[in-house]
Amino acid sequence: MPIKEALLIKVFVGALAPPAVIRQQLEQHRTLHLEKLAGYRQIEAEEFTHTETLSLDETLQYLVLRRGIRYETDWVEWCDEAIGLLNAVEANGINSIISDHPVLAANHE
């Protein structure tokens, strides 16, 4: 199943835009995912305080909620990583970033 996410496309072709524009998009996306995450965490705190006594239906609902929490958490972490890399590229240049980043360095060899 292909992933169709507008932000990923913008980042993929991000060299065509000023880094500040890409950073702004990432920060907006991060904020949206933080808000969703907070909402999911509130549901978890209010509705699933005693997970050891959940019925099968409740357990399955909780499982789906946990997936939503993980999804939003992953987006926030990815946005943080992308923003950090953009900031570092602006400060130090792309070559130093590639050599300092373990994933990028391994893929650049």
N, C-alpha and C positions, 0 to 999 in steps of 0.2 A: 504494500500500500504506500504510494508516494506521499511524502509530507509536503503540504502546500502551505507555507507560512510566509506571509509577505515580508516580515522582518528578516528572515533568513535570506531571501532573495536580495533585499536591500544591502545586507552585509556582504553577501557574495560578490556583488558588483560595487561595493562601497568605495573602491579606489576611484570611481568616477565622480564622487562627491567629496566635499571638504570633510575631514574627520569630525568636525564639530557637529555637522548635520547627522552623521551616523551615530555619534555619541548621544545626541538628543533623542533620536529614535530608540536607542537602547535604553536610555534612562526612562523614557515614557513607558516602554514595554515592561521594564523592571517594576515600575510603580504599579502598573495594572496587575501584574502577577503577585506583587506583595499584598495588594488589596484583596485579591481572590484568596490567597493563602490565609490571610487574617480571618476572612469569612469562614473558610473551612476549619480553621483551628477553633473558632468560636463554636461552630456546630459540634465539633469533637468534644469540646469542654462541656457543652450544655447537654448533649444527647448521648454521649458515650463515656460516661464517667466510670461505669462498672463493666468493663468489657468481658470480664470473666463470667458474667451471668447473662449474656445476650442470648436471645433465641437464634435459631438458624437464620430467619429473615433479617434480624438486626445485625447478625454477624456479617452477612453478605452485604448489607447496606454499609456497614462500617468498613468492610474491605474496599468498596468502591470509593468511599470518602478518603481512605488512606491513599488510594491511587491518585486522587485529585491533589492531595497534599504533596505527594512525591512529585507529581507533574509540575506543580507551581514552584516547589522548592528547586527543582532542576532548572527551570527557566530563570529564576532569580540568580542562581549560582552561575549559569552560563552568561547572563547579562553582566554580572560582576566581572567575570573573566574577560569578556570582550571589551568592556569599558576599561579595565586595567591594561589590557594590551594596547588599546588605542592611545591611552595616556602615555604609556611607555614608549610607543613608537614616536609620538610627537616629541617626547623629551629626549630620546636617545637614538632614534633612527631604527629602521627595520632590521638591519643585520645584527645589531647587538641583541635585539629582542628574540630573534630566531635562535641564536646561540644560547641564550639564557633560559628559554622556555623548553622544558623537557619533551613535551609532545611535538612541538614545532621543530626542535633540533633533530629529533629522531626521524621525522618525516622528510627533513631537508637534505639528509645525507645522500 
